[in-house]
Amino acid sequence: MDYASAVAYLDSFTNLEGFRANRFAPPAPELPTAGQVDGLSLDPMRSLMASLGDPQQAYRSIHVTGTNGKGSVSRYAASILRSMDLSVGLYTSPNMEKVNERLDWDGRDIADDELARVVELLAAVEPLVDHRPSRFELLTAAAFVWFAEQGVDVAVVEVGLLGRYDATNVLDGDVAVVTNIGKDHTDGSDGWERKVASEKAGIIKPDSRVVLGSPMGELLPLFADEPSAGLWEAGTDFEVEGNELAVGGRSIDLRTPGETYDQLFVPAHGRHQGDNAATAVVAVEAFFDRPTPQDLITEGLGQVRLPGRFEVVDREPTIVLDGAHNPDGAAAAARTLNEEFARLGSWVLVVGMLRGKDPIEMLTALGADDFDAVICTEPDWSRALPAEEVAAAAATLGISAEVVRRADEAIARARAVTAADDLILVAGSIYVVGEVRSAFDLPH
C-alpha cells in the first residue's frame, strides 16, 4: 500500500469529523448514530485495539481534553517531556493540511511511507473485528500502533471530541488534563455545562492524576467524584501569578504544587497561551510527581511551534492565522489582537466557519465590527457554512462584507486591498486556516 492508497483507504470510512456539528443535538438524517451520546460505547474501539495487541498499553500517557487550548497544552507538554531526553509521541486533531500532522514522534510528523505501512497493517486487521470503525478510530489506532513501534516513553494524546466516548479513551492516562469547559459541540440548552463537564470527566481513570486548567466552580464535583489518584485545580492548587507581554510572546510567573517559577518565557501570542503553558508544566509535574527544573521547562517551551494558533505567517502586510472555531476562542483571538498588535494601518478579517456555529455569535466574539473590511469565505469541507450565510450574519450586525468562497482566493483578495502597514486576520475554522496556510512554505 502506498501513501495515496493509504489515505484513500482511510477516507473510505465514515468521517465523523465531517458529519458532526452538535454533540448533544438530535442528529441530522445523514449523521451516524455515533454522533449521539445515548448508545455510545468504547467496546468497538477496545475490540480493534485488542486485535492489534493493545499497543496503547505499551507506554505511559498524558490524556488532554477541554473546549479550548487542548492542542496547545498537548504540544507544550510533549516539548517539555522531550527536553528531558524522553522519547515522546504526540497525537493531535484535526490536521490543517495533511493527515500526517496528527502523528508526531519526537518532533517530526509520521513519514508518508510509515503511515502507509501502519495503515496497511490496520487494513489487514479491520475485517476481523465485529464493527466497521470510523476514520478517526483508525487514525487513533494508527497512532497507538506507531508509538508502540517507536518505543516511546510517553504519549501525549489530545481528545478528538469531549472525552468519555472518544476513541482515544481506550488509554489509561497517567495524567488526565481538562483545560476548560466552554460552549462548543452543544446546543446551549439548560444544563449544557454539566453535560460537557461530565463527558470530559470521563477520561479520568482510577490511577490518573487530574489537572484542571481552569477553576471549575460548581462543576468541580463532577471531576472530583471520579475515582482518581489526586486532583489539582487552577486557582487553588496552582496559579499563574504573572502573565505579561514579552517580545515574541508572554512571560509568566507560576506557582505549582511543588515549585515556584519566575519569568518563564512562552513563545506564543495571547494571555491564554500563558495559561496553556502553565497547565502543561503542571501536567508534567503530575506525571512525575515532582517539579521539573526550570531550565528544562525553558528549553521545552522554547522549542514549541503552534501552527494556526495566532500564528504570524507574513509581514507587510502582517498576516495572522488563528484557528478560533468557537466563541471563546474567537474572543481570545480578538483580545490578543487588541492587546499585542499596534494598529498602524487598516485591519481586514477573513472569516469562514462550519455549520453548527452561530455566525452572529462568532462575528461578535471576533469583534468583526472593529475591522475595516470583512471577507467571508468557506472551507472545502462537508460541514462548511456557506460564505453567503456568514455575510448575511455580518449584515445583521451592520457590517458590510464581501463574499469570496475559496479560502485561497479570499486571502489573495485581502492582500490585494491592503498595504504594508495593514493587518489581515484569518479565523473562524481550523480548516480555513489550513487552506490559507498551505499557501505559505511553513513547518508544522
N, C-alpha and C positions, 0 to 999 in steps of 0.2 A: 504494500500500500504506500503510495507516495503522498506528499503533503496535500495536494489538491484533492485526492481521493479521500484522505482522512477528514478534511473539512467538509466535503460533500456528504460523507457518512454521518458526521455529527449533525449536519443541517437536515438530514432526513428524519430526525427525531423531533418530537414536539418541543418547541421553544417557548417555555412558559414565560420567559422574559419578554417575548414578543406579544404574548397574549394578555398578561395581567395588567390591569390598570388600577384595581382597587381590591385589596386583600380581603376586606370584610363585606363588600357589596355583593348583591346577587350577581352571578356570572352572566356575561353576555352569551347568546346562544352558542357561539363558537368557542367559548372559554372552557378548557378542560375542567372536570370536576376537581382536579387537584388545586384549582385556584380558590377553593373554599376551605375554610377551617374545618368544618364538620366532615368527618370521614377520612381526614388525612392520617397517614401513618408513615413511620420511618421503616416499617418492615421490608418494603420492596428494596429500599436503598441498602438496608442491612444484608438482605439476601445477595445483592450484587457484590457488596464488599466481601461477604463470606466466600463467594465463588472465586474471588481474587486472592484469598488468603488473609483478609483483613489487614491490608498494609498500613492502615491508619493507626494500628496499634504498635507499629514498629518504632515510634518516636514520640517524644513529648510534644505538647502543643499549647498554644495560646489561641483561644477562640474569641473572636471580636464581633459584636453586633452593636446596633444603635441606628437611630434615624439619620444622623449626620455625623461625619467625621470618622466612621469606622475604617474607611480605606486609608486615611491619613494616619490614624493611630496604628494600624497594622504595619504600614511602611516604616514609621518611626521605630516601633518595637523591633521589627526584623533587622533594621540597620544597627540598632544598639546591640542586639544579640551578635551580629556579625563582628562588631568591634571587639567582642570578647573571644574571638577566634573560634566561634562555633559555626558549624555548617547549618544553614538556615533555609528552609523552604517557605515561600510566601505565596498564598493563593488569594486572589482578589477578583472582584467582578463589579460591573461589567467591563469588557475591554472597550477601548476607544477606536482603535484602528485595526488590530489584528488579534485573533484569539490567543495567540502565544503569550500576550501580555499577562494573562491571568495566572500563568505558572512561572514562578521565579525561583531559581536556586542560586543562592549566594550572589545575588545582584544581577543575574542575567536571565532573560526570558528563555523558555524552552526553545531549542532549535527546531526548525521545520522537520528534519528527519527524525529527531527524537519524538516529537509529537506524533508523527505518522506511525512510528513503531509502537508507541503506547496505545494509540487508538486501534491499531491492528490487533493488539492483544485483547482489548475490550470487545472488538468485533467478534473474536473467536469465542468469548465467554458469554456475551449477551444472549444468544439463543438458548442458553442453558438455564437462565433464570426465569422465574414464573411471572414476570411482568415486563412490559416494554418500557424501558427507562426514558426519562426526558433528556434533552440535550444537556441541561445543567447537571443532572445526576451523572451523566457520562463524563463531563468535564471535571466534576469533583472527584470522581473515581480515578480519572487520569492523573490528576494532581497527586492524590494519595499514593498511587502506584509509583509515580515518578520520584516522589520524595523518598519513598522506601528504597527504591533502586539506588538513589544517590547517597543513601546512608545519612540523611540529615540528622542532626542532633535534636532539632526542634522545628516545628512547623507553626507559622503564624497564619491563621485561616480566618478570612473575612466571611461572615454570613452573607448569603445571597439575599434572603428576604426574611425579616423578623427573627426566627430562630428555632422554635420548638420543633417544627416540621420541615425545616430547611435541610437539604441533602447533606450539608456539612455537619449536621448534628449527630452523625454516627461517631464523631470524635468524642473522647472523654477528655476535655481540655483540662490541663493542669491549672490554667487561669481562664476564667470567663469574664470578659470585659463587656460592659454595656456603656456606650458613650453617652447616650441621652435618649429621651423619649420625645418624639415630635409627630406632627400630623402629616403622615405620608402613608400611602397604601391603606387608607381608611377613609370612610365617608364622613367622618367628623361627627357622627351621631353621639348621643349621650353615652358616656362610659368608654369612649374610644381610648382614652389614656390608659385605663386599666386593661383593656383588651390588648393593646400594643405591648404594654409592660409585661403582661402575663406571657405573651408569645416570646418576648426577648428573654425573659427569665428562664425559659425552657432550655437554654444552653448550659445552665448551671448543673453540675454533677456533684455527687456527694464528696468527691475528692478535690473539687475545684476551689481555688481561691478566687473570690469575686471582687472585681474592681468596677465601681460605678463612677463614670467620668463626670457626672453632674449630680447635684443634690436632687434626690427623688421625692422629698416631701412625703405626702400621704401615700405615694406608690411604694415607698421603701419596704413595707411588709411583704409585698409580692416577691421581692428578691430575697429578703431576709428569711422568709419562711421556706425557701427551697433548701433542702439539705446541702451543706457545703462545708469546706474546710476553713471558712472565715470570710468576712466581708469588709472591704474598705470603701468608704463613700467620700466623694469630693465634698469639700466644705467642712467635713468632720474629721476624717482620718488623714486626709491630705488636702493641700490647698496651694493654689498659685497665689503667692503673696505680692508678686510684682509681675507686670506684663506690659513692657514698654516697647515703643517703636525703636528699632535699631537700623543701621544701614544694612539693607538687604534682607530684613526680617524682623524678628522680635527678640527681646532679651527678657527672660523670665527668672523670677526667684521662686523656688518651690520648696515646700515643706512636705516630706513624705512620712510614712510611719516610722522610718528608720534613719532619716537623714534630712539635712537642710542644704539646699543648693542655691548658690547665688550666681546670677548673670549667666544662665545657660543660654547660648545663642541658638535660635531656631531659624533656619534659613528659608522662611516662608512668610508670605504676607497674610495679615489678618490676626486680630486678637484671638480668634477661635483656634488658630493653629498653635498658639502658645498653650492653650488648654489641652489640645490634642496631644502635643508633645509631652506635657505633664502626665497625662493619662498613660501614655506609653511607658514613660520612665517608671511609674508606679506598677504597671503590669509586669515589667521585667523584675522589679524588686519583689513582687509577689511570687513570681516564677521561681526565684532562687531563695526566697525568704530571707533576703539580706539586701542592703543597699548596694548600688552599683557605683564604683569610683567615678568621680566627676569627669576625669579625663577620658574615660571610655564613653560616657554619655555624650561629651562634647564631640568626640570623634564620630560616634554613630549618627548623631543628629546632623553633623556637618556633611555627611555623605548622602543624605536623603534627597531624592527627587520626587516631586509631587506633580506629575503631568496632569494638566487640566484642572488644577486647584489654584486658582488665581495666579496662573502662570503667565508671565510676561514673555511673549514669543517674538516680539519685534519692537523696533523704535522708529520714530519719525515716519508715520505716527506710532505711538505706543499702542500695542495690541495685547489685550489681556484675555485669556481664556479661563472661564470658570464654569465647571460642570454643575453649578447650583441647579437642582432639579425639584426643589420643594420650597415652600415659603420661608422656612427657617434658613436654608442655605442661601436663598436669594437675598434675604435681609442681611446675612453675614457678608455677602459679596458687596452689597450697596454700602454697608458700614465701612468695609475695608477700603473701598474706592474713595470714600469721602475723608477717611482718616489718614490715608497714607499716600495719596496722589494729589499733588497740587494741580489746580485747574488752570493750565496755561492757555488752552485753546478750547475748541468745541469737543463735546463728548457724543459719541454715536453708540447706540445699543443695537446689537444684532441678537435677536432672540427667537428661539424655537423651542417647542416643548412637546411632550407626549400627551395623548388622551388620558383622562383621569385627573389631570391637573386643572385647577380653576385659573384660567388665564388672567382674569382681573386680579385675583389674589396674588398671582406670581408677578405681574407687572407692577402692582402696588409695592410689593416687597422689594423688588429690584430698584424702585424709585425711578420708573421709566419717565415720569414727567419731569425729571431733573436733567434728562438728556436733550441735546439739541436736535437729534434725529433718531428715529427708531426704524429699524429694518426688520420685518417679520419673515422668518424662514421656517423650514421644517426638515427634520432628519429623514434620511432614506430608511425608514423603519416602519414596521407594520402598525405600530400604535401612534404614529405621528399625528399630532393635531394640525390640521390644515392651517397654513400661514394666514389664510383669509380670516379664519376664526380668531387668531391671535390679534390681527389687525382690527377686527371688529371690537374685540375687548378693549383695545387701546383707544378706539374711537369713543367707546362708552366712558372712558376716563378723560376724554377731551384731548387725546393725544393723536396727532396725525402721523400715521405710519405707512411706510412703503412695503409692498409685498415682493419678495424675491425668493421663490420657492426653494431653489437649490442652495445649500449652505455654502458651497464654494463660490457660487456667483454672488451670494449675499455679502461675503467678506470682500470680494473684488469690488462690489458696488460701494461698500463702506470706505474702502481705501481710495476710491475714485473721488469721493466727496470730502476727504479730509486732507489736512495739511500737516507739516512736520510736528507742530506743537499740539496736535489733537490726540484724542484717545478713543480707541474702539474697545468696547467690552462685548465679548461673545458669551452668552449664558442661556440657561433655561433647560438644557439637557446635555448629558454627557455624550450623547450620540451626535448632536450638533457640534459640540466642541471637538469630538473626534474627527468629524469630516473636515472641519476647518483646520485642525492641527495637521492633518495629512498633507496640507499644502506647504508645510514647513519641514525641513530636514532636521528633526529633533529626536534625541534619545528618549526611551521610555523609562 
